[in-house]
Amino acid sequence: MVTTALTPVDWLALIQHELLLFASLFFLLGTLDELAIDGLYLIGRVRGRIFTPRIERSATEGRPLAGPVAVIVPAWREEDVIGATIRHLLAAWPQSELRLYVGCYANDPATIAAATLAARGQTRARIVIHSALGPTTKADCMNRLYRAIEEDEQREARRFRMVVIHDAEDMVDPAALPLFDEGLQRAELLQLPVLPAPQRRSRWVAGHYMDEFAEAHGKAMVVRDWLGTGFPSAGVGCAIARERLALLDAEAKGSGPFDADSLTEDYELGLRVSEAGGKAAFVRVRGDDGQLVATRAFFPQKLESAVRQKTRWVCGIALQGWDRMGWSGGLLDGWMRLRDRRGPLAAMVLFVAYLLIVLSGMLMVAQLLGHGRHFTLTPLTEGLLLANAASLLWRAVCRAVFTGREYGVAEGVRAIARIPLGNIIAIMAGRRAVVQYVGSLRGNMLTWDKTEHRGHPSLERGLPA
């Protein structure tokens, strides 16, 4: 019996085929998951259960509130943006019932100076200095702000009705605060959509956030809200009832309502409220001008900064969140948590897919040079490839439609071209998150690996500067 030894090229072809089967199977599972969300979204739209109401902006903006409201903004090395954020927020929300709390650190004099200058002469703004040296964690900074709120309540003999959470670079919508005030009658936690601000200097890196948030907050979060499952807070444009925060603080035995050991306290906040029996609502509303009432935020312009930010998300949600939050809840809640935690696996599958492109190119060159033999695909593999190709086309169309609806046709087209970049960032962040998480298991302390903001985006759609 004569056997033919496999050449290095033959081995390469076999490896390619096995990796192709592996990636195709997992891509198919992801496809079925996304199609289920798409199907529910379409059903909800057809049945009239999912819709976006419209409001009259002139009758909403500046409307008096039902009670005192505290807005908290944690800040660490945000001297470039905090001043513009404070001025814009106080101008957009002129209600006398509002008080802004900005959390700074004693070893960050630049941010303290910028925040103090912007708040000068403003009776509705208070700069709170953390006694700990920064950076700690974002949650720890927010806990310090929560204590400042308690101190003011005791001193002034009054109680805030709700607390609104924002980041140092956010551009708030003038209609958002009245919507929070009204929505608090039906829910304890309210979340507005987030719209990343377009940045001319970063059409690709910053732009890919526009695509992801437009689809996630236009479809996935809407479906979760309709199904009544717990959904994560975005950490910005989020309002929570004051009494619910007090309950969370009591559950933590006075250590603060936000878990200082968590990298993604915003994600956990929404789920913890739902687990405790609190009602959460995703507030998606358009003004009579056609513009979405949303928080417009400044996202990273550079690849390295985007990877760092998404590393925190993946590590906190997919890895640390698995340990901390577990799988409590019903079947639908379990499905949503599985979706939230698929980041590392998705990154690995994407890496394999891009590796396959390289291997396929090498094999094509080898065959052109007369090396190796032609390996035919099995019917199963061919079927998987066709299904995944159709899925890729469908996903690209969905991404373009949701992005185009919020940012215009040109950005909708760019959204398709930005898909590979988003995948590369996901791969890099997934690898870095796993390394960071393993380090934390060995005792390495996780701190606030914050996003750098170099400049503030111009205010769009007529929002006050």
C-alpha positions in Angstrom: 0.0 0.0 0.0 1.5 3.3 -1.1 0.8 6.4 1.0 1.4 10.0 -0.1 3.0 12.2 2.5 1.3 15.5 3.1 3.4 18.5 2.2 3.6 21.7 4.3 1.1 23.2 1.9 -1.3 20.3 2.3 -1.1 20.7 6.1 -1.8 24.4 5.7 -4.9 23.6 3.6 -6.1 21.1 6.3 -5.7 23.7 9.0 -7.5 26.2 6.8 -10.5 23.8 6.4 -10.8 23.1 10.1 -10.6 26.7 11.0 -13.1 27.5 8.3 -15.6 25.0 9.8 -15.0 26.3 13.3 -15.5 30.0 12.4 -18.5 29.2 10.2 -20.3 27.3 12.9 -19.9 30.1 15.5 -20.8 32.8 12.9 -24.0 30.9 12.2 -24.8 30.8 16.0 -24.3 34.5 16.1 -26.4 35.0 13.0 -29.3 33.1 14.6 -29.0 35.2 17.7 -29.1 38.5 15.8 -32.0 37.3 13.5 -34.0 36.6 16.7 -33.5 40.2 17.8 -34.3 41.4 14.3 -37.5 39.3 14.2 -38.7 40.5 17.6 -38.0 44.1 16.6 -40.0 43.7 13.4 -42.9 42.0 15.2 -42.9 44.8 17.8 -43.0 47.4 15.1 -45.8 45.7 13.1 -47.9 45.2 16.3 -47.4 48.8 17.3 -45.6 47.8 20.6 -42.3 49.3 19.4 -42.5 52.9 18.3 -40.9 56.2 18.9 -43.3 58.9 20.1 -42.8 62.6 19.3 -42.8 65.6 21.6 -43.1 69.3 21.1 -39.7 70.6 22.1 -40.8 74.1 22.8 -43.4 72.8 25.4 -40.9 70.4 27.0 -37.5 72.2 27.2 -37.1 74.2 30.4 -40.3 72.9 32.0 -40.3 73.0 35.8 -39.6 69.8 37.6 -41.6 67.9 40.2 -38.8 68.0 42.7 -35.0 68.5 43.3 -32.7 66.7 40.9 -29.0 66.0 41.4 -26.7 65.5 38.4 -23.4 63.8 39.0 -20.3 63.9 36.7 -17.2 62.0 37.8 -14.0 63.5 36.3 -10.4 62.5 36.3 -8.0 64.4 34.0 -10.8 66.0 32.1 -9.5 69.6 32.0 -9.9 69.7 28.2 -13.7 69.1 28.2 -15.2 69.6 31.7 -15.6 73.3 31.4 -17.6 73.1 28.1 -19.6 70.3 29.6 -20.6 72.3 32.7 -21.5 75.4 30.8 -23.6 73.5 28.2 -25.4 71.4 30.9 -26.4 74.4 33.0 -27.6 76.3 29.9 -29.5 73.3 28.5 -31.1 72.6 31.8 -32.0 76.0 33.4 -34.4 74.5 36.0 -33.8 75.9 39.4 -34.5 72.5 41.0 -31.3 71.1 39.5 -27.9 70.9 41.2 -24.7 69.7 39.4 -22.1 67.7 41.3 -18.7 67.4 39.7 -16.3 64.9 41.3 -12.5 65.7 41.1 -9.4 64.4 42.8 -6.9 66.4 44.9 -4.0 65.2 42.7 -5.7 66.5 39.5 -5.4 70.3 39.9 -6.0 71.0 36.1 -9.5 69.5 36.2 -10.3 71.2 39.4 -9.3 74.6 38.0 -11.2 74.1 34.7 -14.4 72.9 36.6 -14.1 75.7 39.1 -13.8 78.3 36.4 -16.8 77.0 34.5 -18.9 76.9 37.7 -17.9 80.4 38.9 -21.0 82.4 39.8 -23.2 79.3 39.4 -25.3 78.5 42.5 -26.5 75.3 40.9 -23.0 73.7 40.6 -20.8 72.2 43.3 -17.2 70.9 42.8 -16.5 67.9 45.1 -12.9 66.9 45.9 -12.3 63.2 46.5 -10.0 62.6 49.5 -8.4 59.6 47.8 -5.7 60.1 45.2 -6.9 59.4 41.7 -7.5 57.4 39.7 -9.6 55.1 41.8 -12.6 53.7 39.9 -15.4 55.7 38.3 -17.8 54.0 40.7 -15.7 55.1 43.7 -15.8 58.7 42.4 -19.6 58.5 42.0 -19.9 57.1 45.6 -18.1 60.2 46.8 -20.6 62.4 44.9 -23.4 60.4 46.5 -22.1 61.2 49.9 -21.9 64.9 49.0 -25.6 64.7 48.0 -26.4 63.1 51.4 -24.5 65.9 53.2 -26.4 68.6 51.3 -29.7 66.9 52.0 -29.0 66.7 55.7 -27.8 70.3 55.8 -30.7 71.7 53.8 -33.4 69.4 55.2 -34.6 68.3 51.8 -34.5 65.2 49.6 -33.5 64.9 46.0 -36.1 63.2 43.8 -33.7 61.6 41.4 -30.0 61.4 40.4 -28.9 61.8 36.8 -25.6 60.3 35.8 -23.3 61.8 33.0 -19.7 61.7 31.9 -17.4 64.6 31.6 -17.7 65.0 27.9 -21.5 64.6 27.4 -23.7 67.0 25.6 -27.1 66.8 27.2 -30.3 67.3 25.4 -32.5 70.2 26.7 -35.6 68.0 26.5 -34.0 65.1 28.5 -34.4 66.4 32.0 -38.2 67.0 31.7 -38.6 63.5 30.2 -36.7 62.0 33.1 -38.9 64.0 35.5 -42.1 62.7 33.8 -40.8 59.1 33.4 -39.9 58.7 37.0 -43.6 58.2 37.7 -43.5 54.9 35.9 -40.0 53.6 36.4 -37.1 53.8 38.9 -34.4 53.8 36.3 -34.6 55.6 33.0 -32.1 55.4 30.2 -31.9 57.7 27.1 -30.2 56.6 23.9 -26.6 57.6 23.4 -25.6 59.2 20.0 -21.8 59.4 19.5 -21.0 62.8 18.1 -19.6 62.9 14.5 -16.0 64.0 14.4 -14.5 65.2 11.1 -10.9 64.3 12.3 -11.9 60.7 13.0 -14.5 59.5 10.5 -13.4 55.9 11.0 -12.4 55.2 14.6 -14.8 57.6 16.3 -17.3 56.9 13.5 -17.6 53.2 14.2 -19.1 54.1 17.6 -21.9 55.9 15.8 -22.7 52.7 13.9 -22.7 50.5 16.9 -24.8 52.8 19.1 -27.3 53.7 16.4 -28.1 50.0 16.0 -27.8 48.9 19.6 -29.9 51.8 21.0 -32.3 51.8 18.0 -33.0 48.1 18.1 -31.5 45.8 20.7 -32.2 48.0 23.7 -35.6 48.7 22.4 -36.3 45.0 22.2 -35.0 44.4 25.7 -37.2 47.1 27.1 -40.3 45.7 25.3 -39.6 42.2 26.6 -39.2 43.5 30.1 -35.8 41.9 30.7 -33.2 43.7 32.7 -31.0 46.0 30.6 -27.8 47.7 31.3 -27.4 51.4 32.0 -25.1 53.2 29.6 -23.6 55.2 32.4 -24.6 58.4 30.7 -28.0 59.9 30.1 -29.3 57.7 33.0 -31.6 58.8 35.8 -32.3 56.7 38.9 -34.8 57.4 41.7 -33.2 58.7 44.8 -34.9 56.1 47.0 -33.6 53.3 44.8 -30.0 54.5 45.3 -30.6 54.6 49.1 -31.7 50.9 48.9 -28.6 50.0 46.9 -26.5 51.8 49.4 -28.2 49.9 52.3 -27.6 46.6 50.5 -23.9 47.4 50.2 -23.9 48.1 54.0 -23.1 51.8 53.5 -20.2 51.4 51.1 -22.1 53.3 48.4 -24.7 52.5 45.8 -22.1 52.0 43.0 -19.8 49.1 43.4 -16.3 50.5 43.6 -14.7 47.1 42.6 -16.5 47.1 39.3 -15.0 48.3 36.0 -18.5 48.7 34.5 -20.7 49.9 37.3 -23.1 51.4 34.8 -23.8 48.0 33.2 -24.4 46.4 36.6 -26.6 49.3 37.9 -29.4 48.6 35.4 -29.3 44.8 36.1 -29.2 45.3 39.9 -32.2 47.5 39.8 -34.2 44.9 37.8 -33.0 42.1 40.1 -34.3 44.0 43.1 -37.7 44.3 41.5 -37.3 47.9 40.3 -38.8 49.0 37.0 -36.4 50.2 34.3 -37.4 51.9 31.1 -35.6 52.8 27.9 -36.8 56.3 26.9 -36.6 56.7 23.1 -38.4 59.9 21.9 -38.1 62.3 19.0 -38.7 66.0 19.0 -41.0 67.7 16.6 -37.8 68.6 14.7 -37.2 65.0 13.9 -34.1 64.7 16.1 -33.8 62.0 18.7 -33.8 63.1 22.3 -30.4 61.6 23.3 -27.1 62.1 25.0 -24.5 63.2 22.4 -21.1 62.0 23.6 -17.5 62.3 22.5 -15.8 59.0 21.8 -12.2 58.2 21.1 -10.5 59.5 18.0 -7.5 57.2 18.0 -7.3 53.4 17.7 -5.3 53.0 20.9 -7.9 54.9 22.9 -10.8 53.0 21.4 -9.1 49.7 22.2 -8.5 50.8 25.8 -12.1 51.9 26.3 -13.6 48.7 24.8 -11.1 46.6 26.9 -12.8 48.0 30.0 -16.2 47.2 28.6 -15.3 43.6 27.7 -13.4 42.9 30.9 -16.1 44.4 33.1 -19.2 43.0 31.3 -18.1 39.7 29.8 -15.5 38.5 32.3 -15.8 40.3 35.6 -19.6 40.6 35.1 -19.9 36.8 34.8 -18.3 36.4 38.2 -20.2 39.3 39.8 -23.7 39.1 38.3 -24.0 35.4 37.5 -27.0 34.1 35.6 -30.0 35.1 37.7 -33.3 35.8 36.2 -35.5 33.9 33.7 -34.8 32.5 30.3 -35.0 35.8 28.5 -32.7 37.4 31.1 -30.2 34.6 30.6 -30.3 35.0 26.8 -29.6 38.8 27.1 -26.7 38.2 29.5 -25.3 35.6 27.2 -25.4 38.3 24.4 -23.7 40.8 26.7 -20.9 38.4 27.5 -20.0 37.0 24.1 -17.3 39.6 23.5 -14.2 37.5 24.1 -15.6 34.5 22.1 -16.6 36.9 19.3 -13.2 38.4 19.3 -11.6 35.0 19.0 -13.9 33.9 16.1 -13.3 37.2 14.3 -9.5 36.7 14.7 -9.9 33.2 13.2 -11.9 34.7 10.3 -9.2 37.3 9.5 -6.5 34.6 9.9 -8.4 32.5 7.3 -8.2 35.4 4.8 -4.4 35.3 5.2 -4.2 31.5 4.9 -6.5 31.5 1.8 -4.3 34.1 0.2 -1.2 32.0 0.9 -2.8 28.8 -0.5 -3.9 30.6 -3.7 -0.3 31.8 -4.3 1.0 28.3 -3.6 -1.4 26.7 -6.1 -0.5 29.3 -8.7 3.1 28.3 -8.2 2.2 24.6 -8.7 2.5 23.6 -5.1 -0.2 21.6 -3.1 -3.4 20.2 -4.3 -6.9 21.5 -4.6 -9.1 20.7 -1.6 -12.8 20.7 -2.2 -15.2 22.0 0.4 -17.8 19.6 2.0 -21.5 20.4 1.4 -21.8 21.3 5.1 -19.0 23.9 4.8 -20.4 25.3 1.6 -23.8 25.7 3.1 -22.4 27.4 6.2 -20.4 29.8 4.0 -23.5 30.7 1.9 -25.5 31.3 5.1 -22.9 33.4 6.6 -22.4 35.4 3.4 -26.1 36.2 3.3 -26.0 37.1 7.0 -23.1 39.5 6.5 -25.0 41.2 3.7 -28.1 41.5 5.9 -26.1 42.8 8.9 -24.4 45.4 6.6 -27.8 46.6 5.4 -29.2 46.8 9.0 -26.1 48.8 10.1 -26.4 51.2 7.2 -30.2 51.7 7.8 -29.9 52.4 11.5 -26.8 54.7 11.1 -28.3 56.5 8.2 -31.5 57.2 10.1 -29.6 59.2 12.7 -26.7 60.6 10.8 -27.7 60.8 7.2 -27.2 58.7 4.0 -23.5 59.4 3.7 -22.7 58.0 7.2 -25.0 55.1 6.5 -22.8 54.1 3.6 -19.6 54.7 5.6 -21.1 52.4 8.3 -20.7 49.4 5.9 -17.0 50.4 5.2 -16.3 50.7 8.9 -17.4 47.2 9.8 -13.8 45.7 9.3 -12.3 48.4 11.5 -14.9 47.7 14.2 -14.0 44.0 14.0 -10.3 44.7 14.4 -10.9 46.9 17.4 -13.0 44.1 18.9 -10.2 41.6 18.4 -7.6 43.8 20.0 -9.9 44.7 22.9 -10.8 41.1 23.5 -7.2 40.0 23.8 -6.3 42.9 26.1 -9.4 42.2 28.2 -8.5 38.6 28.8 -4.9 39.6 29.8 -6.2 42.3 32.1 -8.7 39.9 33.7 -6.2 37.2 34.3 -4.0 39.8 35.9 -6.8 40.8 38.3 -7.1 37.1 39.3 -3.5 37.2 40.3 -4.1 40.2 42.5 -3.5 43.1 40.2 -5.7 46.1 41.1 -8.1 47.3 38.4 -8.3 51.1 38.2 -10.1 53.7 36.2 -8.5 53.2 32.7 -10.4 56.2 31.4 -10.8 57.4 27.9 -8.8 60.4 26.8 -10.7 63.3 25.4 -8.6 65.7 23.3 -11.0 68.6 22.7 -14.8 68.8 22.7 -17.0 68.1 19.8 -19.0 71.0 18.4 -22.6 71.0 19.4 -24.9 69.7 16.7 -28.5 70.2 15.8 -29.0 73.5 17.5 -28.0 72.5 21.1 -26.8 75.5 23.1 -23.1 75.9 23.5 
